[in-house]
Structures are given as C-alpha cells and as structure tokens.
Amino acid sequence: MKKNYLLVLVLLLSGILSTACKSPENTIKFAIISDLHGPDVPDGQKRLETFVKVAQKEKVDFIINLGDFCRLDSTSMTFLTIWNSFKGNKYHVMGNHDVDKYTVTEYISGIGMPERYYSFDEGEFHFIVLDGNNLFDGQKYTHYAKGNNYKANENMHDYIDAQQLKWLETDLRRTDKKCVLFSHQSIDTFLKNGAEVRTVLENENQHAGFKKVVLAFSGHNHSNYTKEINGITYMQINSASYVWINRFSQTEKRYSEEVNRKYPLLKHSITYDQPLYAIVTLNNKRAKIKGSEAHFIPPTPKDLNMKDSIGVFPLVSVIENKVIDIE
C-alpha cells in the first residue's frame, strides 16, 4: 500500500513538473510601441532607447512598432540602428506618415518589412500585420505614396484593399492557432471599411468554433482605450511621444525658439514627459497588458481648456494596464 502511495505521489509530481516545464512554451511576451514620430520630436532617440532597454530587461520574445516610426533619410538611420540593437525578432507595421516621402516599395525595403501586410507565428499564436494606407475612390484602390493622400478627399482615406481582405480570409483559415492583429489605423473605429474587416474576423471565429481571433492592436490616433466587439478585443496603443491636437499648443512655453524651429510639428502637439509603450504577455487564457504612464509637458490640455477627448478618442498620457480574457 505504501509503495502504491509513493508511486502515485511520484506520478503526480512528475505531471506537475511536466506542466511547469511546458508553461513557458505556451506564453508569448512582446513589447509594443506606436507613433514614435522619431525625427519630429527633440528626444525621439532617447524615447526609442528607453523602449528597447525595457524590452531587453523584460526578456520579450519580440518587439513591434505600429507605424509612424521614422523616415529613411540619413538623419533617421540612428532610429533604425537603435531598433535593430534589440536581440530578438523585430516587426513593423506601416503608418500613413511612413510613406509621406516614399513609395510603398521603397519604404518596406528601407525599413526591413517582408511585405506591406504579412503574418508570422510566435509560439502558440499567429500574428497578422495589416496595411490600412490605401485610398479608395469607389472603383479602385491606390496605396499612399509620396503624399498623394493629402491631395485626396478625406472620405477616400484609410482602407484595407480588396486583395488584402481576401488574403486575410485565407491566412486566418490556414492556421489553427489563436490570432492577434496589428494595424496602424484601428479596425474598430478608424478604418473606413473596418466593418468589412470585422466581418471577416467574426466569420472565422464562427467557422473555427472557438475564440480564434482574440485581439487587435492599433495606433494612429495617439490615444488609449479598449473595447470589445462581438467577442474580439480592440486596443488602441497611445503614441510614444505626443498627442496631436490640430491647434496651436503654446509650444513656445514648452521648448526654446531654436527647438521649435527645428521641430515644427511641436506647434500643434503636446508632448509627453516620458515615452509610452506596453509589454504584452499572452497565454491560452488571457492577455496581460502592462502599460506605462507619463505626464503632459505644460501647458497641458487642461491649461488649454481642452475637453477630455478629441472626438471619440480619449485625451490621455497613458497606456493603461489591462487583463483581457481570450479563452
């Protein structure tokens, strides 16, 4: 009897140890940053260095940038050097401003993206990168390139093209892993045909018979919020650097005349005193988002008598901590 008891105990312990050994394989950890606008703020390099150092310290599996990162000119090469210093996998999403001066081919080649939209696997998860930088005139899609979007009607902006949408359906169907999406413009709020994209995601969940598409991260609006639509959670990742307010921000009270002359976009933005980013830990049951917090460099939105949001987007200097059920 005693021998049987010991045998059961050994088997139980071995099972526990086996489970413990397997758990790291089922967990993926990554660092996410958005809208750095590195060359457009005076401390862009320092902000990116902080992000990479934190990612290394957190021992993440990969890092990803959600767009509006840097240009490809000689002054921007430092940002790529800092980014590439991370010892691990690195991924990019294309932002609308990333192709202000370039064609899509020039940018994906210069920044080191495999394609303008693509997917990859890390551990037990499938990750999908989308490209919402397309104009649509009702008949044909045209990719943003060298500022052509500034000449087009606003209603034509921010589309996922038909070819990409079809690819997304196929890519989702081919995997049996849980899926996480990254896009610059938000699928839930900002993409003009976001409802079409959400239909593809929701149809795949229905076809799979389980919660397969679980999360979608976006940037672009320099804000932070989380919402759930039909079982899929959408999270906006705040800018690493500033909020764009599209009005004079009294930047002369924030920076010297020399700095403001060198960085003209400061005129319509309010910078954060610290870089914002998030560390995301995924397992089969939940996603844990460890955010970061900063303060507006005065004059603050409150000093400028602004509301708590710009349109539907919260006016905040934070990426909130969240725990999201993805089971």
WOWO-V822096 format. One record per residue. N is the residue number from 1. PHI is phi in radians with two decimals (999 if undefined). OMEGA is omega in radians with two decimals (* if undefined). NEAR is the number of other ideal C-beta (glycine too) atoms within 8 Angstrom. Layout:
# WOWO-V822096
n=(N/N)
phi=(PHI/PHI)
omega=(OMEGA/OMEGA)
near=(NEAR/NEAR)
This chain:
# WOWO-V822096
n=(1/2/3/4/5/6/7/8/9/10/11/12/13/14/15/16/17/18/19/20/21/22/23/24/25/26/27/28/29/30/31/32/33/34/35/36/37/38/39/40/41/42/43/44/45/46/47/48/49/50/51/52/53/54/55/56/57/58/59/60/61/62/63/64/65/66/67/68/69/70/71/72/73/74/75/76/77/78/79/80/81/82/83/84/85/86/87/88/89/90/91/92/93/94/95/96/97/98/99/100/101/102/103/104/105/106/107/108/109/110/111/112/113/114/115/116/117/118/119/120/121/122/123/124/125/126/127/128/129/130/131/132/133/134/135/136/137/138/139/140/141/142/143/144/145/146/147/148/149/150/151/152/153/154/155/156/157/158/159/160/161/162/163/164/165/166/167/168/169/170/171/172/173/174/175/176/177/178/179/180/181/182/183/184/185/186/187/188/189/190/191/192/193/194/195/196/197/198/199/200/201/202/203/204/205/206/207/208/209/210/211/212/213/214/215/216/217/218/219/220/221/222/223/224/225/226/227/228/229/230/231/232/233/234/235/236/237/238/239/240/241/242/243/244/245/246/247/248/249/250/251/252/253/254/255/256/257/258/259/260/261/262/263/264/265/266/267/268/269/270/271/272/273/274/275/276/277/278/279/280/281/282/283/284/285/286/287/288/289/290/291/292/293/294/295/296/297/298/299/300/301/302/303/304/305/306/307/308/309/310/311/312/313/314/315/316/317/318/319/320/321/322/323/324/325/326/327)
phi=(999/-1.11/-1.14/-1.10/-1.08/-1.12/-1.11/-1.07/-1.08/-1.08/-1.12/-1.09/-1.11/-1.14/-1.16/-1.10/-1.13/-1.10/-1.09/-1.09/-1.21/-1.41/-1.00/-1.07/-1.17/-1.64/-2.03/-2.11/-2.26/-2.49/-1.91/-2.25/-2.43/-2.49/0.85/-1.13/0.84/-0.85/-1.31/-1.79/-2.24/-1.15/-2.05/-1.02/-1.12/-1.11/-1.08/-1.20/-1.04/-1.07/-1.04/-1.14/-1.09/-1.12/-1.05/-1.12/-1.12/-1.36/0.95/-1.31/-1.36/-2.78/-2.11/-2.50/-1.94/-1.58/1.92/0.92/-1.69/-2.79/-1.58/-1.92/-1.36/-1.08/-1.24/-1.61/-1.07/-1.06/-1.13/-1.17/-1.10/-1.11/-1.02/-1.29/-1.29/-1.14/-1.57/3.00/-1.24/-2.36/-2.34/-2.19/-1.95/-1.46/-1.75/-1.08/-1.33/-1.13/-1.96/-1.02/-2.07/-2.39/-1.40/-1.11/-1.13/-1.09/-1.26/-1.14/-1.25/-1.23/-1.56/1.64/-1.65/-1.22/-2.71/-1.28/-2.38/-2.92/-2.45/-2.71/-1.91/-2.37/1.06/-1.61/-2.12/-1.94/-1.97/-2.21/-1.86/-1.89/-2.24/-1.69/-1.63/-2.27/-1.59/-2.42/-1.71/1.75/-2.23/-2.34/-1.75/-2.30/-1.30/-0.99/-2.88/0.89/1.40/-1.09/-1.18/-1.25/-1.62/-1.70/-1.01/-0.98/-1.17/-1.54/-1.38/1.13/-2.08/-1.57/-1.23/-1.07/-1.08/-1.18/-1.11/-1.15/-1.04/-1.05/-0.98/-1.16/-1.11/-1.11/-1.17/-1.36/-1.89/-1.91/-1.52/-1.20/-2.04/-2.22/-1.91/-2.24/-2.55/-1.30/-1.41/-1.30/-1.23/-1.39/-2.28/-1.78/-1.04/-1.10/-1.90/-1.03/-1.09/-1.12/-1.13/-1.09/-1.07/-1.05/-1.13/-1.20/-1.10/-1.17/-1.09/-1.15/-1.15/-1.22/1.43/-2.65/-1.30/-1.60/-1.53/-1.98/-2.53/-2.45/-1.81/-2.54/-2.26/1.37/-1.61/0.91/-2.55/-2.59/-2.82/-2.33/-2.48/-2.00/-2.23/0.87/1.52/-1.94/-1.65/-2.02/-2.26/-1.58/-1.67/-1.12/-1.07/-1.27/-2.21/-2.86/-1.90/-1.56/-1.89/1.00/-2.74/-1.10/-1.88/1.00/-1.13/-1.11/-1.54/-1.75/-2.35/-1.22/-1.05/-1.11/-1.12/-1.13/-1.22/-1.31/-2.16/-1.12/-1.19/-1.08/-1.07/-2.04/-2.42/-2.12/-1.40/-1.62/-1.38/-2.39/-1.25/-1.87/-2.91/-2.47/-1.92/-1.98/-2.03/-2.02/-2.34/-1.16/-1.83/-2.64/-2.03/-1.91/-1.85/-1.74/-1.51/-2.57/-2.33/-2.39/-2.18/-1.20/-1.29/-1.04/-1.19/-1.48/-0.96/-1.13/-1.07/-1.62/1.03/-1.58/-1.35/-1.43/-2.60/-1.95/1.14/-1.62/-1.76/-0.99/-1.66/-2.41/-2.00/-2.67/-2.06/-1.28/-1.24/-2.53/-2.14/-2.09/-1.32/-2.11/-1.50)
omega=(-3.14/3.13/3.13/3.13/3.13/3.14/3.11/-3.14/3.12/-3.13/3.12/-3.14/-3.14/3.10/3.11/3.14/3.13/3.12/-3.14/-3.14/-3.09/-3.00/3.11/3.13/-3.11/3.14/3.08/-3.10/3.12/3.11/-3.04/-3.14/-3.11/2.98/3.06/-3.06/-2.98/-3.08/-3.02/3.08/-3.02/-3.10/-3.10/-3.13/-3.14/3.12/-3.13/3.09/3.11/3.13/-3.10/3.12/3.12/3.12/3.10/-3.11/-3.13/3.14/-3.14/3.13/3.10/3.04/3.11/3.11/-3.05/3.01/-3.01/-2.97/3.12/3.08/-3.10/3.14/-3.04/-3.13/-3.13/-3.08/3.11/3.14/3.10/3.10/3.12/3.14/-3.08/3.08/3.08/-3.10/-3.12/-3.13/-3.07/-3.10/3.12/2.90/3.14/3.07/-3.11/-3.12/-3.14/3.14/3.06/-3.06/-3.01/2.92/3.14/3.13/3.12/-3.06/-3.10/3.09/-3.09/-3.07/3.12/3.05/3.11/3.11/3.12/2.94/-3.03/3.09/3.12/3.09/2.98/-3.11/-3.10/-3.09/3.08/-3.09/-3.07/3.11/-3.13/-3.12/-3.13/-3.05/-3.10/3.00/3.07/-3.10/-3.11/-3.14/-3.10/3.11/3.08/-3.13/3.02/3.09/3.04/3.03/-3.14/-3.13/-3.14/3.14/-3.07/3.07/-3.10/-3.13/3.14/-3.02/2.83/3.09/2.85/-3.07/-3.05/3.13/3.13/3.14/3.10/3.09/-3.13/3.10/-3.11/-3.11/3.12/-3.07/-3.05/-3.08/3.03/3.13/2.98/-2.97/3.08/-3.10/3.03/3.03/3.08/3.09/-3.04/3.10/-3.06/-2.96/-2.86/3.12/-3.10/3.09/3.11/3.13/3.09/3.13/-3.14/3.09/3.09/-3.11/-3.10/3.08/3.13/3.09/3.12/3.14/-3.09/-3.13/3.05/3.14/-3.05/3.03/-2.96/-3.00/3.01/3.12/3.09/3.08/2.99/-3.02/3.07/-3.08/3.10/3.05/3.06/3.06/3.09/3.08/3.10/3.02/3.12/-3.12/3.13/-3.10/3.08/3.11/-3.09/3.06/3.06/-2.91/-2.99/2.96/3.10/-3.06/3.06/3.04/-3.13/-2.99/-3.07/-3.10/3.11/3.07/-3.11/-3.04/3.12/3.11/-3.14/3.14/-3.13/3.11/-3.11/-3.09/-3.01/-3.14/3.11/-3.09/-3.10/-3.10/3.05/-3.07/3.04/-3.12/3.10/3.07/3.08/-3.14/3.12/3.00/-3.09/3.08/-3.10/2.83/-3.04/-3.06/-3.03/3.01/3.11/3.13/3.06/-3.05/3.13/-3.05/3.09/3.04/3.01/3.03/-3.08/0.02/-3.10/3.05/3.11/3.10/-3.12/3.11/3.11/3.09/-3.11/3.13/2.99/-2.97/3.14/-3.01/-3.14/3.13/-3.00/3.10/-3.03/2.80/-3.00/2.97/3.13/2.92/-3.02/3.09/3.13/-3.10/*)
near=(4/5/6/7/8/8/8/8/8/8/8/8/8/8/8/8/8/8/8/7/7/8/9/6/7/9/10/11/11/12/15/14/16/16/14/16/14/13/10/9/13/8/6/15/10/8/14/16/9/10/14/13/8/11/13/9/6/9/5/11/9/11/17/13/13/18/16/14/13/10/9/10/7/4/7/12/8/8/15/11/8/11/13/8/7/10/4/9/8/11/12/12/15/15/14/15/8/14/15/9/7/12/8/13/6/9/14/13/7/8/12/9/10/4/6/10/10/9/8/9/9/10/9/8/12/11/13/14/14/14/14/12/16/14/13/12/8/3/3/5/10/9/12/11/9/8/8/10/10/5/5/10/4/5/5/9/10/10/13/13/10/6/7/12/13/8/9/14/10/8/10/14/8/5/9/3/8/12/14/13/14/14/16/16/12/14/15/11/11/11/14/8/10/12/6/9/14/13/8/12/14/12/8/14/13/7/7/8/4/5/9/10/14/11/13/16/13/19/17/15/10/11/13/11/8/10/7/8/8/6/7/14/12/15/13/15/13/15/13/13/14/12/14/8/12/5/5/6/13/9/11/7/6/12/9/5/6/6/10/13/7/7/11/7/10/17/9/10/12/14/11/15/7/9/14/17/12/13/14/12/10/12/9/7/6/10/13/10/14/9/12/11/9/11/9/12/9/7/9/10/10/6/8/11/4/8/5/4/9/10/4/4/12/8/11/7/10/11/12/8/6/10/8/12/6/13/6)
